Amino acid sequence: MVIWMRSLTRSSRKNKPANWKRQIFEMTETWTVKKLLNWSETHLKEKGIDAPRSDIEVMLAEILQTGRMGVYLNYDKILTPAELSRYKEFILRRRENEPVQYIIGKAFFYGRTFAVHKGCFIPRFSSEALIDVFLKKKKEEGIGTSIIEIGGGSGCIGLTLALERDDIMVDIIERSPEASALIRKNMKAHGLAERATLIEGDFFTLSPQKSYDAVICNPPYIVPGDPHLEAQVRDFEPAEALYGGSDGLDFYRRLKDKLSVWAKGSWIFLEIGYNQAKAVQEIFQPAEVEIEKDLSGVQRVAYFYRP
């Protein structure tokens, strides 16, 4: 999970006029895609949503059942009343800082689409570094094909590994019933029922039923009160998927104690916070923990081999 994102000014939810939901575009007007795109950008900026253009493109693409490029290819299309009504609901939710992924019910990760909804951690672009680093090390070190992901959320990380390499078999541990339902949905949508297995339960109380060649995880690592955390993350995403204790490192400490059971002769790949590389290296001593940066140049992945 990435936490050094741009700050948003939270739109006020107090002292709203009784007709606040009607203070939006008139449904009786003729609205082209271009007109609605430009109006929406101005409207969301006025409501304190920073740089909303990409979110608007995603919402319009969902309404029009096209890609973001298709939004511009349909610039002069007049939206139907049904399309306008649905889009109005999207805008009302987005201006309250609700993440666009929850609004449209999907998130994009490593070039693919995964179902998401409230109660599930939203996949981040920064987490794609976990995929890149794993695939690189798999090739360099000859890492085997049996993988376990801890805390799957939507399942996007483990399922992406299986989609990228057709020899990989992945088990995904998830304790949240809401997230588990999403993982099943995404497994089915991507045709991975034969190569992906959901294990429902708490990793820290379970015992492995087999050995694994690699353990991969994007744990909760945010420090409560971190000033870099966006309001849309803080107010909508599940706290247990975000916060890692007073210093953000609780999960890593607990994980170290469990590796003797889960990781014998295994590679470990972990996402880390932007300022946690040194601390994570110290936690897993005497292992030689290597650090890789994401595409934004932020130290994002810690990995090591545990004999």
VEXTORDREN-581294 format. One record per residue (C-alpha): residue number from 1; chain; x, y, z. Coordinates in steps of 0.2 Angstrom, whole numbers, plus 2048, in hexadecimal, padded with zeros to 3 digits. Each point is the difference from the previous one (the first is absolute). Last residue first. Layout:
<nodes>
{node NUM; A; {X; Y; Z}}
...
</nodes>
This chain:
<nodes>
{node 307; A; {856; 796; 815}}
{node 306; A; {7F7; 810; 800}}
{node 305; A; {803; 80A; 7F1}}
{node 304; A; {7FD; 813; 7FF}}
{node 303; A; {7F5; 80E; 7FA}}
{node 302; A; {7FB; 811; 804}}
{node 301; A; {7F5; 80A; 7F3}}
{node 300; A; {7FC; 812; 800}}
{node 299; A; {80E; 80C; 801}}
{node 298; A; {7F9; 80F; 7F6}}
{node 297; A; {807; 804; 7EF}}
{node 296; A; {7EF; 803; 7F8}}
{node 295; A; {801; 7F0; 7F6}}
{node 294; A; {802; 7F6; 811}}
{node 293; A; {811; 7FE; 809}}
{node 292; A; {808; 7EF; 805}}
{node 291; A; {807; 7FC; 811}}
{node 290; A; {80A; 7F1; 804}}
{node 289; A; {7FF; 7F7; 811}}
{node 288; A; {80F; 7F5; 805}}
{node 287; A; {7F9; 7F6; 80E}}
{node 286; A; {808; 802; 811}}
{node 285; A; {7F5; 80A; 802}}
{node 284; A; {7EE; 801; 7FB}}
{node 283; A; {7FB; 80F; 80C}}
{node 282; A; {810; 80A; 7FB}}
{node 281; A; {7FC; 7FF; 7ED}}
{node 280; A; {7EF; 806; 804}}
{node 279; A; {806; 80F; 80A}}
{node 278; A; {80C; 805; 7F2}}
{node 277; A; {7F3; 7FF; 7F2}}
{node 276; A; {7F1; 808; 80A}}
{node 275; A; {800; 812; 7F9}}
{node 274; A; {7F5; 7FE; 7F0}}
{node 273; A; {7F6; 7F2; 808}}
{node 272; A; {804; 7ED; 7FC}}
{node 271; A; {7F9; 7F3; 7F4}}
{node 270; A; {807; 7EF; 805}}
{node 269; A; {808; 7F1; 7F6}}
{node 268; A; {806; 7F1; 809}}
{node 267; A; {80A; 7F2; 7F7}}
{node 266; A; {7FE; 7EF; 808}}
{node 265; A; {80B; 7F2; 806}}
{node 264; A; {7F5; 7FE; 810}}
{node 263; A; {7F3; 80D; 7FF}}
{node 262; A; {7F0; 7FD; 809}}
{node 261; A; {805; 7F9; 811}}
{node 260; A; {811; 809; 803}}
{node 259; A; {7F8; 80F; 7F7}}
{node 258; A; {7F3; 802; 80E}}
{node 257; A; {80B; 80B; 80C}}
{node 256; A; {806; 80B; 7F2}}
{node 255; A; {7EE; 803; 7FB}}
{node 254; A; {7FB; 807; 811}}
{node 253; A; {80E; 80D; 7FF}}
{node 252; A; {7FC; 804; 7EE}}
{node 251; A; {7ED; 803; 805}}
{node 250; A; {804; 80C; 80E}}
{node 249; A; {80B; 80B; 7F5}}
{node 248; A; {7F5; 810; 7FE}}
{node 247; A; {808; 809; 80E}}
{node 246; A; {7F0; 801; 80C}}
{node 245; A; {7F8; 7F1; 7F8}}
{node 244; A; {800; 7FA; 7EE}}
{node 243; A; {7F1; 809; 7F9}}
{node 242; A; {7F8; 7FE; 7EF}}
{node 241; A; {7F8; 7EF; 7FD}}
{node 240; A; {7F9; 800; 812}}
{node 239; A; {7F9; 811; 7FD}}
{node 238; A; {7F5; 7FB; 7F1}}
{node 237; A; {7FF; 80D; 7F3}}
{node 236; A; {7F4; 80F; 800}}
{node 235; A; {805; 80E; 80B}}
{node 234; A; {812; 7FE; 801}}
{node 233; A; {802; 7FC; 7EE}}
{node 232; A; {7F5; 80E; 7F9}}
{node 231; A; {808; 80C; 80C}}
{node 230; A; {811; 7FD; 7F9}}
{node 229; A; {80E; 7FA; 80C}}
{node 228; A; {80F; 80C; 7FF}}
{node 227; A; {7FD; 807; 812}}
{node 226; A; {802; 7EE; 808}}
{node 225; A; {7F4; 800; 80E}}
{node 224; A; {801; 7ED; 803}}
{node 223; A; {811; 7FA; 7F9}}
{node 222; A; {7FD; 7F6; 7F0}}
{node 221; A; {807; 7EF; 7FE}}
{node 220; A; {7F2; 7F4; 7FC}}
{node 219; A; {807; 7F1; 7F7}}
{node 218; A; {803; 7FE; 7ED}}
{node 217; A; {806; 7EE; 800}}
{node 216; A; {809; 7F3; 7F7}}
{node 215; A; {807; 7EF; 806}}
{node 214; A; {80A; 7F6; 7F4}}
{node 213; A; {805; 7ED; 7FD}}
{node 212; A; {7F2; 7FA; 80B}}
{node 211; A; {7FF; 7F0; 80B}}
{node 210; A; {7F0; 7F7; 803}}
{node 209; A; {7F1; 800; 80D}}
{node 208; A; {806; 810; 808}}
{node 207; A; {7FA; 804; 812}}
{node 206; A; {7F3; 80D; 803}}
{node 205; A; {7FF; 80C; 80F}}
{node 204; A; {80B; 80E; 7F9}}
{node 203; A; {7F9; 7FE; 7EE}}
{node 202; A; {7EF; 804; 806}}
{node 201; A; {7F2; 7F6; 7F7}}
{node 200; A; {7F9; 7FC; 7EF}}
{node 199; A; {80C; 7F7; 7F4}}
{node 198; A; {7FC; 804; 7EE}}
{node 197; A; {808; 7F5; 7F3}}
{node 196; A; {807; 806; 7EF}}
{node 195; A; {806; 7F4; 7F1}}
{node 194; A; {7F0; 7F7; 7FB}}
{node 193; A; {7F3; 80E; 804}}
{node 192; A; {80B; 80C; 7F7}}
{node 191; A; {7F5; 805; 7F2}}
{node 190; A; {802; 813; 802}}
{node 189; A; {7EE; 803; 805}}
{node 188; A; {7FF; 7F1; 80B}}
{node 187; A; {80F; 805; 80A}}
{node 186; A; {7F9; 812; 801}}
{node 185; A; {7F0; 7FA; 807}}
{node 184; A; {808; 7F4; 80C}}
{node 183; A; {80C; 80E; 806}}
{node 182; A; {7F1; 80C; 802}}
{node 181; A; {7F7; 7F4; 80B}}
{node 180; A; {810; 7FE; 80B}}
{node 179; A; {801; 813; 801}}
{node 178; A; {7EE; 801; 808}}
{node 177; A; {803; 7F1; 80B}}
{node 176; A; {811; 808; 806}}
{node 175; A; {80D; 7F3; 806}}
{node 174; A; {809; 7FE; 7F0}}
{node 173; A; {80E; 7F4; 7FB}}
{node 172; A; {803; 7FE; 7ED}}
{node 171; A; {808; 7F0; 7F9}}
{node 170; A; {809; 802; 7EF}}
{node 169; A; {805; 7F3; 7F4}}
{node 168; A; {80C; 807; 7F3}}
{node 167; A; {804; 7F7; 7EF}}
{node 166; A; {7F5; 80C; 7F6}}
{node 165; A; {80B; 80F; 804}}
{node 164; A; {7F8; 811; 7FF}}
{node 163; A; {7EF; 7FB; 804}}
{node 162; A; {806; 7F6; 80F}}
{node 161; A; {80A; 80F; 806}}
{node 160; A; {7F0; 80B; 7FD}}
{node 159; A; {7F6; 7F5; 80B}}
{node 158; A; {80B; 802; 80E}}
{node 157; A; {801; 812; 7FF}}
{node 156; A; {7EE; 804; 7FB}}
{node 155; A; {7F8; 7F5; 80E}}
{node 154; A; {7F3; 80E; 804}}
{node 153; A; {807; 801; 812}}
{node 152; A; {80D; 7F2; 7FF}}
{node 151; A; {806; 800; 812}}
{node 150; A; {80F; 7F4; 7FF}}
{node 149; A; {804; 7FA; 7EE}}
{node 148; A; {807; 7EF; 7FE}}
{node 147; A; {80A; 7FA; 7F1}}
{node 146; A; {805; 7EE; 7FA}}
{node 145; A; {809; 803; 7EF}}
{node 144; A; {812; 7FF; 804}}
{node 143; A; {80D; 80E; 801}}
{node 142; A; {80D; 7FD; 7F2}}
{node 141; A; {80B; 80E; 807}}
{node 140; A; {801; 80C; 7F2}}
{node 139; A; {7EF; 7FC; 7F8}}
{node 138; A; {7F7; 800; 810}}
{node 137; A; {80A; 80F; 806}}
{node 136; A; {7F9; 80A; 7F1}}
{node 135; A; {7EE; 7FA; 802}}
{node 134; A; {800; 804; 812}}
{node 133; A; {807; 811; 7FE}}
{node 132; A; {7F4; 805; 7F2}}
{node 131; A; {7F1; 7F9; 80A}}
{node 130; A; {804; 809; 810}}
{node 129; A; {803; 810; 7F6}}
{node 128; A; {7EE; 7FF; 7FA}}
{node 127; A; {7FC; 805; 812}}
{node 126; A; {804; 812; 7FC}}
{node 125; A; {7F1; 800; 7F4}}
{node 124; A; {7F5; 7FC; 80E}}
{node 123; A; {7F2; 7F3; 803}}
{node 122; A; {7F1; 806; 80B}}
{node 121; A; {7FF; 7F8; 811}}
{node 120; A; {7EF; 7F8; 801}}
{node 119; A; {7F2; 805; 80C}}
{node 118; A; {7F7; 80A; 7F3}}
{node 117; A; {801; 7F8; 7EF}}
{node 116; A; {80D; 7F8; 7F4}}
{node 115; A; {800; 7F6; 7F0}}
{node 114; A; {810; 7FE; 7F7}}
{node 113; A; {805; 807; 7EF}}
{node 112; A; {810; 7FC; 7F7}}
{node 111; A; {80F; 80A; 7FA}}
{node 110; A; {80B; 7FE; 810}}
{node 109; A; {7F1; 805; 80B}}
{node 108; A; {7F0; 809; 7FB}}
{node 107; A; {7F2; 802; 80D}}
{node 106; A; {7EE; 7FC; 7FF}}
{node 105; A; {7EF; 803; 808}}
{node 104; A; {7FD; 811; 7F7}}
{node 103; A; {7FD; 80A; 810}}
{node 102; A; {80C; 7F6; 80A}}
{node 101; A; {80E; 802; 7F4}}
{node 100; A; {7FC; 813; 7FF}}
{node 99; A; {804; 802; 812}}
{node 98; A; {7F3; 809; 80B}}
{node 97; A; {806; 811; 802}}
{node 96; A; {7EE; 808; 803}}
{node 95; A; {802; 807; 7EE}}
{node 94; A; {802; 7EF; 7FA}}
{node 93; A; {7EF; 7F9; 807}}
{node 92; A; {7F6; 80E; 7F8}}
{node 91; A; {80A; 7FF; 7F0}}
{node 90; A; {7FC; 7ED; 7FE}}
{node 89; A; {7ED; 803; 804}}
{node 88; A; {800; 80D; 7F3}}
{node 87; A; {808; 7F4; 7F4}}
{node 86; A; {7F2; 7F3; 802}}
{node 85; A; {7F3; 80D; 7FD}}
{node 84; A; {809; 807; 7F1}}
{node 83; A; {802; 7EF; 7F8}}
{node 82; A; {7ED; 7FC; 803}}
{node 81; A; {7FB; 811; 7F8}}
{node 80; A; {80B; 7FC; 7F1}}
{node 79; A; {811; 809; 7FE}}
{node 78; A; {803; 80A; 7F0}}
{node 77; A; {80F; 7FA; 7F7}}
{node 76; A; {80B; 80E; 7FA}}
{node 75; A; {810; 7FB; 809}}
{node 74; A; {7FE; 7EE; 7FC}}
{node 73; A; {812; 7FD; 7FA}}
{node 72; A; {805; 809; 810}}
{node 71; A; {7F7; 7F4; 80C}}
{node 70; A; {806; 7F2; 7F5}}
{node 69; A; {812; 804; 805}}
{node 68; A; {7FB; 7FC; 812}}
{node 67; A; {7F9; 7EF; 7FB}}
{node 66; A; {7EE; 7FD; 7FC}}
{node 65; A; {7F0; 7FB; 808}}
{node 64; A; {7F9; 811; 7FF}}
{node 63; A; {7FC; 801; 813}}
{node 62; A; {810; 7F8; 804}}
{node 61; A; {80A; 80B; 7F5}}
{node 60; A; {7F7; 80F; 807}}
{node 59; A; {806; 7FB; 812}}
{node 58; A; {812; 7FC; 7FA}}
{node 57; A; {801; 811; 7F7}}
{node 56; A; {7F9; 809; 80F}}
{node 55; A; {80D; 7F8; 80B}}
{node 54; A; {80E; 805; 7F4}}
{node 53; A; {7FA; 812; 800}}
{node 52; A; {7FE; 802; 813}}
{node 51; A; {811; 809; 804}}
{node 50; A; {7FC; 804; 812}}
{node 49; A; {7EE; 7FE; 806}}
{node 48; A; {7FB; 80F; 80B}}
{node 47; A; {7EE; 802; 7FB}}
{node 46; A; {804; 80E; 7F4}}
{node 45; A; {80D; 7F4; 7F8}}
{node 44; A; {7F2; 7F3; 7FE}}
{node 43; A; {7F5; 80D; 7F7}}
{node 42; A; {80D; 806; 7F4}}
{node 41; A; {805; 7EF; 7FB}}
{node 40; A; {7EE; 7FA; 7FE}}
{node 39; A; {7FB; 80F; 7F5}}
{node 38; A; {80E; 7FC; 7F4}}
{node 37; A; {7FC; 7EE; 7FF}}
{node 36; A; {7EE; 803; 7FF}}
{node 35; A; {802; 80C; 7F1}}
{node 34; A; {80B; 7F4; 7F7}}
{node 33; A; {7F5; 7F1; 803}}
{node 32; A; {7F1; 80A; 7F9}}
{node 31; A; {7F3; 805; 80C}}
{node 30; A; {7EF; 807; 7FA}}
{node 29; A; {7F7; 808; 80E}}
{node 28; A; {7F1; 7F9; 80A}}
{node 27; A; {80C; 7F6; 80C}}
{node 26; A; {806; 811; 807}}
{node 25; A; {812; 7FF; 806}}
{node 24; A; {802; 800; 813}}
{node 23; A; {7F9; 808; 80F}}
{node 22; A; {7F2; 7F4; 801}}
{node 21; A; {80A; 7F5; 80D}}
{node 20; A; {802; 810; 80B}}
{node 19; A; {7ED; 803; 801}}
{node 18; A; {800; 800; 813}}
{node 17; A; {80E; 80C; 801}}
{node 16; A; {810; 7F8; 807}}
{node 15; A; {806; 807; 811}}
{node 14; A; {80D; 7F2; 802}}
{node 13; A; {807; 7F3; 7F4}}
{node 12; A; {80E; 80C; 7FA}}
{node 11; A; {80B; 7FA; 7F2}}
{node 10; A; {810; 7F9; 806}}
{node 9; A; {80F; 809; 7F9}}
{node 8; A; {80B; 7F3; 7F8}}
{node 7; A; {812; 7FD; 802}}
{node 6; A; {80B; 7F8; 7F3}}
{node 5; A; {806; 7EE; 803}}
{node 4; A; {80D; 7FB; 80C}}
{node 3; A; {7F6; 7F1; 807}}
{node 2; A; {802; 7F2; 7F3}}
{node 1; A; {7F9; 7EF; 805}}
</nodes>
